[in-house]
């Protein structure tokens, strides 16, 4: 049966108007940066990505990566050209199925000129074919691609995508992902989300992963190597996938004793922060020489050195807390890093309280007492630390201290309602420090600007009177909580 749509003249005219493409005269280039205050060249303007489909082939022996990225996006203006952030060699670009002109500019910009201008408000698709040796590619003076004895890893912050897929590389533009990776038989490929399938042919195995919730580009990860993989499910039925390089040496046992607690920790964090926001979880520990960890979405990355002193579940608590604070609720601008790190650090204080290794109050007292007024620690403002101090200890410790000051000021009922409500209200979106202050004021019914100015935006140690007002104990030298050193070890695991 055929169906015919009857259009009245006015409606038909409107449809014709919608279909008129942008003219070359009206179209303008998209900005080569999204406007971040710390990293003005990161991300791009003029469009918004909704999905990345990545089909990759990687040879561990040579570190050779070949890929085809299909990017689904919507134009936000009439576009004569637009940029992607990328640093590998590109052989072909198609926009809407037609060949497009392209050229590399700077050290991580791919400038694309479609055959015809793109119309604002309409979807378009970009296909990029590329290849390269990621570990040999240097952008902004460094590489975010980590080589291992049997493969390679993409995991870094605030950027890692440039070395393995073209993107709009800023947390403001989150998208869903399908990542399909072909590697030699006997080698595994690990990424975010759920494993959809594996298949083998002619000596190669393909792994297909899917992330079905919005994900920032720096939270996308790829790990290729020879792993020992464990699988399980949480009490709520979520799949848990953990992976460990087979050559971790003396750190292997401590790594497992920590990462294998991921399901337990997520179940506990769900009682504090609300429902877990994704459909999979886990972690992976590759044999890399780095010392940092990263909250790559659903599957955090851990360096073996994070477990050199033994098991450290507090590190797991931190990275998994980021699944709510940083991954689901992502920052709007990199100066808003406190809404990631302050909250994940405070999760460690709450875990310490739960484990009987020091209450959050004791950790706050000890933090305040540990740094004299002339210590550089107090010069860093957690609410706007500057790009050079983005991962400074103060962002973590002063960041958590600010939350304890808030908790003491408004009481536990409102404080824990704020933690859950904030994560729910901004779920899968972006937010700023300023918006958190406004939200906390709304829930508590109290003016809080002065409190946050003191603890987040003052480049000096709050005076004893201000500490007492926050219910800290500035007059005494508190005993160091048992959890203190393990939490400090976590901070060192974030120095990138």
Rosetta blueprint (number, residue, H / E / L):
1 X L
2 X L
3 X L
4 X L
5 X L
6 X L
7 X L
8 X L
9 X H
10 X H
11 X H
12 X H
13 X H
14 X H
15 X H
16 X H
17 X H
18 X H
19 X H
20 X L
21 X L
22 X L
23 X L
24 X L
25 X L
26 X L
27 X L
28 X E
29 X L
30 X L
31 X L
32 X L
33 X L
34 X L
35 X L
36 X L
37 X L
38 X L
39 X L
40 X L
41 X L
42 X L
43 X L
44 X L
45 X L
46 X L
47 X E
48 X E
49 X E
50 X E
51 X E
52 X E
53 X E
54 X E
55 X E
56 X E
57 X E
58 X E
59 X E
60 X L
61 X L
62 X L
63 X L
64 X E
65 X E
66 X E
67 X E
68 X E
69 X E
70 X E
71 X E
72 X E
73 X E
74 X E
75 X E
76 X L
77 X L
78 X L
79 X E
80 X L
81 X L
82 X E
83 X E
84 X E
85 X E
86 X L
87 X L
88 X L
89 X E
90 X E
91 X E
92 X E
93 X E
94 X E
95 X E
96 X L
97 X L
98 X E
99 X E
100 X L
101 X E
102 X E
103 X E
104 X E
105 X E
106 X L
107 X L
108 X L
109 X E
110 X E
111 X E
112 X E
113 X E
114 X L
115 X L
116 X L
117 X L
118 X E
119 X L
120 X L
121 X L
122 X L
123 X E
124 X E
125 X E
126 X E
127 X E
128 X E
129 X E
130 X E
131 X E
132 X E
133 X E
134 X H
135 X H
136 X H
137 X L
138 X L
139 X E
140 X L
141 X L
142 X E
143 X L
144 X L
145 X E
146 X E
147 X E
148 X E
149 X L
150 X L
151 X E
152 X E
153 X E
154 X E
155 X L
156 X L
157 X L
158 X L
159 X L
160 X L
161 X H
162 X H
163 X H
164 X L
165 X L
166 X L
167 X E
168 X L
169 X L
170 X L
171 X L
172 X L
173 X L
174 X L
175 X E
176 X E
177 X E
178 X E
179 X E
180 X E
181 X E
182 X E
183 X E
184 X E
185 X L
186 X L
187 X L
188 X E
189 X E
190 X E
191 X L
192 X L
193 X L
194 X E
195 X E
196 X E
197 X E
198 X E
199 X E
200 X E
201 X E
202 X L
203 X L
204 X E
205 X E
206 X E
207 X E
208 X E
209 X E
210 X E
211 X E
212 X E
213 X E
214 X E
215 X E
216 X L
217 X H
218 X H
219 X H
220 X L
221 X L
222 X E
223 X E
224 X E
225 X E
226 X L
227 X E
228 X E
229 X E
230 X E
231 X E
232 X E
233 X E
234 X L
235 X L
236 X L
237 X L
238 X L
239 X E
240 X E
241 X E
242 X E
243 X E
244 X E
245 X E
246 X L
247 X L
248 X L
249 X H
250 X H
251 X H
252 X H
253 X H
254 X H
255 X H
256 X H
257 X H
258 X H
259 X H
260 X L
261 X L
262 X H
263 X H
264 X H
265 X H
266 X H
267 X H
268 X H
269 X H
270 X H
271 X H
272 X H
273 X H
274 X L
275 X L
276 X L
277 X L
278 X L
279 X L
280 X E
281 X E
282 X E
283 X E
284 X E
285 X E
286 X L
287 X L
288 X L
289 X L
290 X L
291 X L
292 X L
293 X E
294 X E
295 X L
296 X L
297 X L
298 X L
299 X L
300 X E
301 X E
302 X E
303 X L
304 X H
305 X H
306 X H
307 X H
308 X L
309 X L
310 X L
311 X L
312 X L
313 X H
314 X H
315 X H
316 X H
317 X H
318 X H
319 X H
320 X H
321 X H
322 X L
323 X L
324 X L
325 X E
326 X L
327 X L
328 X L
329 X E
330 X E
331 X E
332 X L
333 X L
334 X H
335 X H
336 X H
337 X L
338 X H
339 X H
340 X H
341 X H
342 X H
343 X H
344 X H
345 X H
346 X H
347 X H
348 X H
349 X H
350 X H
351 X H
352 X H
353 X H
354 X H
355 X H
356 X L
357 X L
358 X L
359 X L
360 X H
361 X H
362 X H
363 X H
364 X H
365 X H
366 X H
367 X H
368 X H
369 X H
370 X H
371 X L
372 X L
373 X L
374 X L
375 X L
376 X H
377 X H
378 X H
379 X H
380 X L
381 X L
382 X H
383 X H
384 X H
385 X L
386 X L
387 X H
388 X H
389 X H
390 X L
391 X L
392 X L
393 X H
394 X H
395 X H
396 X H
397 X H
398 X H
399 X H
400 X H
401 X H
402 X H
403 X H
404 X H
405 X H
406 X H
407 X H
408 X H
409 X H
410 X H
411 X L
412 X H
413 X H
414 X H
415 X H
416 X H
417 X H
418 X H
419 X H
420 X H
421 X H
422 X H
423 X H
424 X H
425 X H
426 X L
427 X L
428 X L
429 X L
430 X E
431 X E
432 X L
433 X H
434 X H
435 X H
436 X H
437 X H
438 X H
439 X H
440 X H
441 X H
442 X H
443 X H
444 X H
445 X L
446 X L
447 X L
448 X L
449 X H
450 X H
451 X H
452 X H
453 X H
454 X H
455 X H
456 X H
457 X L
458 X L
459 X L
460 X L
461 X L
462 X L
463 X L
464 X H
465 X H
466 X H
467 X H
468 X H
469 X H
470 X L
471 X L
472 X L
473 X L
474 X L
475 X L
476 X L
477 X L
478 X L
479 X L
480 X L
481 X L
482 X L
483 X L
484 X H
485 X H
486 X H
487 X H
488 X H
489 X H
490 X H
491 X H
492 X H
493 X L
494 X L
495 X L
496 X L
